[in-house]
Amino acid sequence: MLIRLIKLYRIRDGVVRLTNIVYIGNDKWCQCLESIIGVRGLTITHVFIPKDADVLRQICLDNELSYTITQNVNNNYDEIVYLEFDLFVVMGHPFLLKNKLLTIADGIGFHPSMLPKRRGRAPINWAIIDGLKEIGVTMFYLDEGVDSGNIIFQHSLPIDYDDTARMLVNKISDLLVANLANILLAWPDVSSSPQTNENASYTKKRSPSDGEISREMSASEAARLVRALNGPYPSAFIVMENGDKLYINEASEYEFD
């Protein structure tokens, strides 16, 4: 889909100020890339995507953006160091940017929690599994730590009773899209505040085997697990007597006649 020009830009001393961006992301948050294409004042110098990012690849092709397929962008240092750009924008990448890259340019990323709470892996899944009533979105400056950089933007969203992981991804994506361009246009003058590490907590990485619904779970716990894995994740499952897995995409803790 070709992105139309958006008339949104910065002027300083009568001159439009351009920010050249290296964008790193995945298909889950593909609308973030779409939201900044054609924004006056922002130029996307290059895009780094994983090999399974078919949507982002097509966006790049449709909009004549140069891109590189990579599993870990830290391995692309020799390519990145020769790019002319000002800022990394990271919207979904499984590896932290190492200091070697961050010495080339500043970086802005995001995390779906109210940092410093719930840093780390699978925060959307864990928010539903843990029965939270709200989830957060935090945009921050990248540093060498895990989701520990200075906070630029933060906003909470309610988790409705029937929300699935896919629904939360959509809600979070909408919030990011509504704010990303303006934040990038404000850079480097965007204000930020440091995180308080004493208040930090962490969520752990999940694997497909963690999706098993066990006999020890309550109906509420099982239903939350199903909702937490409904979306761009391996589904929850039960193991049948013959050892086969039965995958479950919808569940309720209530019985119906």
C-alpha positions, -999 to +999 in steps of 0.1 A: +000+000+000+015+034-010+015+058+018+003+093+010+022+124+019+013+138+054+017+176+058+034+175+092+068+190+097+091+211+118+105+245+109+135+260+127+149+294+116+127+292+085+142+259+074+125+225+075+146+202+097+149+166+085+155+136+107+170+106+089+158+074+104+170+038+104+139+018+111+141-017+128+109-036+132+086-066+126+052-073+111+034-072+145+040-034+146+040-027+109+016+002+112+043+021+130+064+022+098+033+031+077+026+060+100+059+078+094+062+072+057+057+105+038+058+127+070+075+159+060+105+163+082+112+126+085+132+105+060+135+067+063+171+060+052+169+022+056+148-005+071+159-037+088+134-066+090+133-103+099+129-128+070+093-136+079+082-099+077+062-102+045+041-071+053+070-048+060+088-061+029+058-052+008+056-018+024+092-011+016+087-023-020+056-002-025+073+029-011+108+024-026+125+020+008+158+002+009+157-027+033+179-055+047+167-089+060+184-097+093+178-118+124+200-096+146+207-060+136+238-060+157+254-082+130+248-055+105+272-029+120+294-029+089+265-018+068+249+006+093+281+025+100+281+038+063+245+049+064+238+086+067+212+089+094+204+105+128+182+081+147+174+045+152+137+037+156+131+002+169+095-011+168+099-048+176+132-066+175+143-096+196+178-083+204+189-053+223+210-028+203+246-031+216+267-001+225+286-003+193+254+007+174+242+032+200+275+051+196+266+057+160+232+073+167+206+077+194+178+052+194+141+053+204+121+022+211+089+012+230+077-014+254+041-025+261+041-018+299+043+011+323+080+011+327+099+005+349+073-021+358+073-054+338+104-049+318+115-079+297+098-106+276+062-112+266+046-084+285+013-085+266+009-122+273+018-119+309-005-090+315-035-111+305-022-143+323-016-123+355-051-108+353-041-072+351-067-046+346-046-023+325-015-024+303+009+004+294+028+018+265+062+034+271+084+050+245+120+055+257+156+062+246+175+031+241+205+022+263+224-010+269+199-021+296+167-041+292+139-015+287+158+009+310+163+041+291+148+075+298+111+077+293+098+099+265+061+090+264+039+068+286+002+060+286-020+033+301-048+013+284-076-007+300-076-045+296-112-055+290-125-088+303-126-104+269-095-088+254-071-112+237-034-107+230-043-098+194-068-072+206-042-056+229-016-056+200-042-036+180-049-012+208-012-006+215-005-002+178-032+024+174-017+044+203+018+042+189+006+053+155-012+083+170+020+095+187+051+082+169+054+108+142+051+138+166+076+123+189+101+118+161+095+153+148+102+167+182+135+148+185+162+158+197+143+183+217+118+159+231+118+158+269+125+126+288+128+114+324+149+087+339+135+054+352+137+045+389+154+011+389+143+005+425+107+002+412+116-021+383+101-056+378+106-081+350+086-107+331+103-138+317+105-153+283+078-177+272+081-208+250+053-227+231+054-254+258+042-228+283+009-228+266-003-261+281-035-259+301-030-281+331-055-298+354-043-277+383-055-245+367-088-229+377-113-221+349-103-184+352-066-192+348-072-214+318-094-189+301-068-161+306-041-183+292-062-189+260-069-152+256-032-144+263-021-167+234-048-158+209-031-137+182+003-137+168+015-164+192+013-202+195-021-211+209-029-226+243-034-264+242-044-294+262-026-328+259-050-356+251-047-391+266-030-403+234-004-375+237-019-354+209-022-316+215-056-300+211-052-263+204-077-239+218-083-204+205-114-193+225-125-201+260-148-188+288-148-196+324-186-197+324-209-225+313-237-219+289-269-239+284 
